[in-house]
Structures are given as C-alpha cells and as structure tokens.
Amino acid sequence: MSSAHADSNLDALRERLLAVRHRVESAAAAAERDARDITTIVVTKFHPASLVRDLESLGVHDIGENRHQEAQAKHRELADLDLRWHFIGQLQSKKARQVRAYASAIHSIDRPALVDALRSEEASVDAFVQVNLTDDPGRGGVAAADLGALVEHVLATPGLRLRGLMAVAPLEEPARPAFARVRELSESVVRPLAPAATDLSMGMSHDLEDAVAEGATHLRIGTAITGNRPVAG
C-alpha cells in the first residue's frame, strides 16, 4: 500500500471515529448524561491487526472481538500497544481459559458451565452477563427468568468481577424498548444482588442513540467506525 493511500485510509478512519464520538456526545446530552461515562468499544471483527494499530494511534484503547482465534492472533501481534480487549462473541467453555489470557472483559457470559470454566484463583476479568431478548436460544444469552441464579453464580465464582449486563437488540422490534428491558432487569435483578454492577453493554452502530438513552455504559461499534468488513476467509 502506498503511503498516500495509507494516509487516506487513516484520514477516513479518523473521520468515522469523530462522527461516532459526536453521535455519542449528542445522545448523552439529550439524555442528560456525561459522555465521559460511556465507553465506546470498537469492534474489529474480520479486519486486520493493522486497522487496530491505526485505531490506537487515534486514541482508541478498547477493542472488541467476536471470535477467539482472531482475537488471540491480534492480541499477540499487537502486544506492544496499550489496548483493552473485550470478548463479545458467544464463547465455548473449552475456549474460556484461552480467552481469559488476553481479555480484559468478557461480555457474553450466559450459562453456569461457562462461569465454571472461567473460574480462576489468580486474576480477575470483568464479566458481563448476556441477556437474551428473544425467544430463540440460539441467539445467545440467559433467559430473564434465569438471570438471578446466573448472577449469583458469577458473584460466587473467584476470578470474575461482575460489571453488569450485556444484550443485543432483536432485529424484529424497535431497539429502545428492548434496551429498556435490560435496564429494568439491571435495576430489579442485578442491583439487589450486586449494587456496584451497574454497567450496561448494549448498542451498536445503528442503535447507539437508543442505547445511550436507556443507560448504556459500553457501546459496541463496528462498521460505523471501521467501515465495511472485509469478506471473511
């Protein structure tokens, strides 16, 4: 890649990043919130490590990945950078310990077996319990009826520091009522058990304003910042 082309790509990345930051600031102002209380995680699924390096040069330190193999490889290649890796995809229990080795936070805890696999007496990782907002168990996440028991299990497991809840808005309904349900579950189920676990990981490129309005503390933003994803290999 020529230096001129690389500079052009970096400029375009900077513009998209600034545009999203402006959206977050505007949404926070509308909700009478401080934008500094909202963490934007840039999701770099299918993008090369070089893009993550460019993001870091622009001041991004929170990176999200959906797939363990890809995340692990990028973490190794970018070990010289000051990055916080957020694992946001569905996680197999057999991969749990490998993910713990590089992740600062795991956003997709959704079953007791995974909690057990993440147990550690040595170090703690930030933990978000994922709630399924649909009737499809294949979407990932714990059913609302089982949330309290799973939260208690996380709290009783060494090596997990419960931060709050994570959710993906269903495609077939408006996002804001779905995010409101997550906020209500946080208030009615999580906070009585763990008063400090108030974080909400919800909101993506197309619905971040609705998420901020309902109290999101962590946004998972992909294409609005990174641009279109390359075709997966």
N, C-alpha and C positions, 0 to 999 in steps of 0.2 A: 504494500500500500504506500502510495506517495505521501510525503509529509503534508502536502496541500490537502489531499483527500482526508488524511487523518485529522488535520486541523478542522476541516469542515464537519466531520463527524462529531468531533468534540464540541464544536460550537452548537450543533443541532441538539446534542445531548444536554448541554447546559441550558438551552432554551426550553426544552421539555421539562427539565428539572425545576427551573424557575417558574414555569407555568403551573406545575403541580403545587409548588410551595405557595404560590399566590392563591390557588383554589383552597388549600388548607387554611391559610390565613383568613380568607374571606368567609369560609364556612365556620371557623372558630369565632370570628367576630359576630356573625349572625346568631350564633348560639351563646353569645356572651361568655366565651371560653378563651383561655390563653393558648395560642397556637404552640407555645413552647412546651405545653403539657402533652403534645401529640407527637409520637414517633412515626416517621414515615420509613417503612421497610421497603427497599427497592428489590423487587423480585426479578432475578436474572436467569430464570429457567431457560435452557437451550442457548443462552448467549455465552460467548467465550469469556475466559478469565480476563482478557484484555479490556472488555467493557467494564468489568468490576474495577479494574485498575483506574480506568478513566473516571468512574464514579467517585472513587476515593479521592482522586485529585481535585474533584469538585466539592469535596466536603462531606460526602456520604460515607457513613460508617456502619449502617445497619443493612445487611444483605439477606434476602430471603431465598431459600431454595426448596423445591418440591421433591427432588429425587436424591437419595443418599449417594449414589455413585458419582453423580455430577458434583454434588456439594463437596464431597470428600476430595475430589480431584482439584477443584478450585481452591479449597482451603489450603491444600499442600502447595499449590503453585503460587499462592498469594500470601504465604506465611509472613512475609516481610511487612505487610500492611496492617494498620490498626483497624480491624474490622470486627463486628459482632455478627455472627452467623445465626440466622433464625431458620429452623427447620419447620416448614409449614405444610408439607405434604403428608399423606397417610403413611404411617410408619409400621413396618413389620417388627414384631417383637424380637426376632432374631437379629435385626439390624440395630437394635436400641443402643447397645453399648458402643458400637462404632459411631453412631450419631452423637452420643454424649461426648465423644473425644474431641469434637470440634465445635459443637453448637453451644451458643450462649443461651439460647431459648428454644424450647420445643412447643409448638403451637397446636399440635394435633393429638393430644392425649385423650383417648376416647374409650378405654376399656381397662379393666383390672389387670389383665395379663401384661399389657404394655407398661403399666405402672410398676409392676413387679420386675419387669426386665430392665427398667431404668433405675432401679434401686442402687444406691452407692453409699458407702460409708466414708468416702474420701473427698468428694467435691459435690457442690450443688449446681443444678441447672435450673433456670427459670422455666416454669411449667404453666402452660395454658390448657385448660380442659376444653375440648371442642364439643360444641352442642350441635346436634343435627336438627335443622329447622324443617326437615321434610319427613315424609313417611317412607323414604327409600333408605334402608340401612346401608346400601352400597355407597351412599354419599359420604360416609364417614361421620363420626361424631356420636356422642352418647344421647340417648333419648332423654327428654326433660324429666321424665318420671324417675330415671336412674341417676340423675345428676348429683343429688345429695350424697348418695352412697359412694360414688366415684370421687367426689371432692374429699370426703372423709378419708378415703383410701390414699389419695395423694398426700394429704396432710400427715398421715401416719407413716409415710414412707421416707426413709432417710435419702438425702441426695436430690430431693425435689423441692423447689421453692415456689409455692403456688402464687402466681401473679393474677390470675383471673380466668376469663372465658374467651374462647375464640369461636367464630361462626362465619359461615358463608351464606349470603342471602340466596334463597331459592330463585331460580330463573323465572318461575311461573307466577310470581307475585311481586308487588311493589317492595322495594328494599326497606323503606323506613319502618313499616310495621314489623317486619322481621327483626330488624335491629332493636326495635323497642322491646320485643320479647326477650332478647338476650339481656338487655339492660334490666328488665324486670326479674329475670332469673338470677342475675347477679345480686340484685337487692334482696330478693326473697329467699334464695337458697345459699348462695356463696357467702355473703357478708355475715350472716348469723354464725357461720362456722369459722370463717377466716376474715375478720374485719379489715385486714390490710390488703386482701386480694381483690382490689377494685378495678384492675385493668380490664379493658375490653379490646380484643384484637378482631377488628371487623372493618370492612370497607375496602374496596378495590378501585381500579381506575374509573369505572363507570358509576360508582355509587358512593364515593367517599364523602360527599356532602351530607347524604342521609346518615352515614355512619357517625360523622362528627356531631351532627345534630342530636344523636342518641347517646353520645358519650364515649365514642371510640377513643382509645388512648394509643392504639397501634394500627396504622393503616398498612395494607399490603398492596403496593402499587407496582404493576408490571409495565405493560405496553405504553401507558401514558408518559412514562419516563424513558424506558429503554427503546421504544419503537417496536415495530413488528418483530416477532420472534422468528429466528431462522427456522427452517424446516428441521424437525428432529431427525437425528440419524438413527 
